[in-house]
Amino acid sequence: MQLEYGAQSDTGCVRETNEDSYRAVPEMKLFVLSDGMGGLECGEVASRIATDTVVEHCRKADANGSLPLLGEPLEGVSALTNRLASAVHAANRAVHSTAQETAAGRPMGATVVAVRLSGERMSLVNVGDSRVYCLRGDDLQQLTRDHSFVAEQVRSGQMTHEQAGSSQLQNVLVRALGIDPTVEIDVSEELLLPSDTVLLCSDGLTRELSDAEIRAVLLDHEDAQEAANRLIDLAKQAGGGDNITAIVVRPQAKTLTAWGRIGKWFRS
Amino acid sequence: MPKLVLKFGNSVLREVTVGQNEVSIGRSPENAIVIDNPAVSHIHARVFNEEGRLMLEDFGSLNGTFVNGQRVKMVTLKAGDSVGIGKHTIVVSESRDLDDPFSGNGKPAVAAPKLNETVMLDTKERRKFLEKVRATGESAQVAPARLKVPTLVVRRGRTDQAEYTLNDKLTVIGRSAMATVKLKGWFAPKAAAQINRRDDQSYYIGAADRVPSVNGQPIAQPTKLAPGDIIDVAGVHLEFMYRD
């Protein structure tokens, strides 16, 4: 399977700095995205530390299988998934200790979503309100749950989707990296088909574009980088109120090979 | 008043007094004495009082009910009899429980066992728990919450097992090497559908190469499974349930 990905990040049209960070490491089939919080440069620092720590922890573990796992070992998931959760624990500690040392008590935090592909299995971790979607056929599903106050209200039936969409409290997260010495992580495993498309994005994208708009872009663009660019452009056209980041991952490139082109020509 | 003592090996698991209500024995949770073992039928047998006699009736169970080693259909029980059901033994004794306010004082007997009352598993953990309970002098009737094991039972179609325990966060149904529920046959899809366990311990079925139906309805999006739901995908029917 030839993995293909495209990634793009943009400050947007309102903010002055880009507090989103991402790391795409195709040789490890690892993709990480983080949205930082906290004024001045704190948000940028937090998201950078988060993404770097996740990648480095996984890289170290790949080289040294006996690297201790951080956090409680999880049952019913693969070693790779356990490692990815461990990497998020490492990221939380790193952001938390940096906040204690440098930010002089200033609040500093970050969201994180990360996926790691292994054959047909995808490990997925999430803290905060960045999202992971999967497009299968023409059906787009959000694989993560937002750890935001409004999303919790919706889940518990206290608020409708519409109310949540217009709420002033959309920015209130109930979980983030760096706030406490430990963090609760959503960990899951997903089946990945060769024809699936995975999208990681920050809330700057999902505030501006509906799921239907995102779905249309992913369906329209065979090239993953073009899809990522298009998502960012559309979000900016819609207002670009926040930093916007999108990573589009396809386990099997849709771009046609020479033989594929000939085959298509014959079929047409 | 006669008493039934449920034993596994040398451990006493439960004691039930037979009053006016009959005492049903079986694997289903509705029974007054629940024996969680695959060798025991859902409703296996019953013990009841009839004109002053204590009767035992086997409900045509697959693996049989034995009294003092003899397979029986319906017999009169007496104190000291040993009833064998699966690997468990139920010993009949005369209750000499002085705490029982109704024993021998002529008042009508009360129904001792309530429905859904207690469950005992013959697992190692459960036995350990029971030993601990007895060591602290508490009643062994205080059973911990029953262990529920999410399970897929194959009702139709070709798979490599008759049923599957959903241990993992991700369960794939298909021909693929990573599939837990392995479909057989040349034309079975590699990955027909997937079941995800979410953090609230609920299970969701989602489409992969096929769109599964739940209770006859094709699903439009990942759908939460309830006990008794029948999943129909790629020619197999799977029932979702919680085993005790």
Interface residues (C-beta under 8 A of the other chain):
Chain A: E75 G76 V77 T81 G119 E120 R121 R136 G137 D139 Q141 D186 V187 S188 E189 E190 L191 L193
Chain B: N167 D168 K169 L170 V172 S176 M178 K190 A191 Q194 N196 R197 R198 D199 G206 A207 A208 D209 Q221 P222
